[in-house]
Amino acid sequence: MSLLFATFMLRRSLPLSYNPKYTCRFVDRSSSYNNRHRHHHNYPHHPNNHRPKHTMTTIILKNPEIPVHLPEGLSEEKLLAFEHFTNWIKTLTRSLAQQHRATNPPHPFHEDPYSLRSITIQSYDLWAVPGKPSPRLGFLKLLADVRNAAGETLPGSVFFRGPSVAVLFIVVPDDVEKEEEERYVLLTVQSRVPAGSLEFVELPAGMVDEDGSFVGTAAREIEEELGVEVKVEELVSLSAMADAAATGATTTTAASAAGPNSIGDGDNNSTGNSDGIEGEDEGEGEIIPVGVFPSVGGCDEFIPIFMHERRVPRTKLDEWEGKCTGLREEGERIKLKLVKMKDLWKEGARDGKCLSALALWEGLRREGRL
């Protein structure tokens, strides 16, 4: 009985923000990983893995001026160097500013606007970076307190993993006269532990490096997962073309379609600094990254979808079917799967990237843009 009582009192003494389920893991990203962060990979455990202490420190951002509560071991400098967090702050700050719009048309929250009151960092992963003395943030979990004057709140639990890319790789046998007669798509079959699967069928995809580009990552993923070399200029961003169609612009090349990694205008490395975060002015309308958000209710990840189509000898199709690829040192065990374009909707039905790519491809073709 005394043990149960002691456990009960210990839990009562912990602050509300502490949750014993949250873990802070140090993940070894040695040179064998080539400093590349893969899409949805199950990163290996490090012997220094530990649970964070419930002691927290508080910093004050300058713009917006709000408190941010940090768990032990996470510094202000490391947090503000995490591009995914600083870009999210800029995006959310600008979106909240839109509530002041009273006309053309008035914002739905104009009468009682919401504001970001505070942020609590609940857990984080650190990744070692080859050639650098200290690890950097890899994943981050936080709780944002967004509420209005009436005390009404908006859901603010966010898991940060950053952007990824996916590629719709289409091949046509060179002995057919018209592409419409026989189109195939190359898919990957690999383990996805979060989905509880060891044979998950999906489009080739990968996480974008901090200093990488979307289109460059797409080309790299094709080479690593499919074993095919594709030039950057041969890739077309279906996501950017769809966005251009919605806004009336014209975007067709890979370079213009890729866009920057951040939400800034052409700034490829828009990060925060130790003095705070430079916010966006009110402007007109929200600025949301171009891509598919697969889990927008709780994750910041967005995925620009690229496409590449080429003619190949029919013997190449037989060579690709069932071929084993992937970087073994990064835990990849990938098998290629060749499916007919007309069957893609059912062969890749569990993969959101696949269905999104198919919808974009069909829509752009229907409007004569592709």
Secondary structure as GFF3:
##gff-version 3
##sequence-region A 1 370
A	DSSP	alpha_helix	2	13	.	.	.	ID=ss1
A	DSSP	beta_strand	25	27	.	.	.	ID=ss2
A	DSSP	three_ten_helix	31	33	.	.	.	ID=ss3
A	DSSP	beta_strand	56	60	.	.	.	ID=ss4
A	DSSP	beta_strand	67	71	.	.	.	ID=ss5
A	DSSP	alpha_helix	76	80	.	.	.	ID=ss6
A	DSSP	alpha_helix	83	97	.	.	.	ID=ss7
A	DSSP	three_ten_helix	98	100	.	.	.	ID=ss8
A	DSSP	beta_strand	115	127	.	.	.	ID=ss9
A	DSSP	beta_strand	136	147	.	.	.	ID=ss10
A	DSSP	beta_strand	153	154	.	.	.	ID=ss11
A	DSSP	beta_strand	157	160	.	.	.	ID=ss12
A	DSSP	beta_strand	164	173	.	.	.	ID=ss13
A	DSSP	three_ten_helix	179	181	.	.	.	ID=ss14
A	DSSP	beta_strand	184	192	.	.	.	ID=ss15
A	DSSP	three_ten_helix	193	195	.	.	.	ID=ss16
A	DSSP	beta_strand	197	202	.	.	.	ID=ss17
A	DSSP	beta_strand	205	207	.	.	.	ID=ss18
A	DSSP	alpha_helix	214	221	.	.	.	ID=ss19
A	DSSP	pi_helix	222	226	.	.	.	ID=ss20
A	DSSP	three_ten_helix	232	234	.	.	.	ID=ss21
A	DSSP	beta_strand	236	237	.	.	.	ID=ss22
A	DSSP	alpha_helix	238	247	.	.	.	ID=ss23
A	DSSP	alpha_helix	254	258	.	.	.	ID=ss24
A	DSSP	beta_strand	305	312	.	.	.	ID=ss25
A	DSSP	alpha_helix	314	320	.	.	.	ID=ss26
A	DSSP	beta_strand	324	325	.	.	.	ID=ss27
A	DSSP	three_ten_helix	328	330	.	.	.	ID=ss28
A	DSSP	beta_strand	334	340	.	.	.	ID=ss29
A	DSSP	three_ten_helix	341	343	.	.	.	ID=ss30
A	DSSP	alpha_helix	344	347	.	.	.	ID=ss31
A	DSSP	alpha_helix	352	366	.	.	.	ID=ss32
###
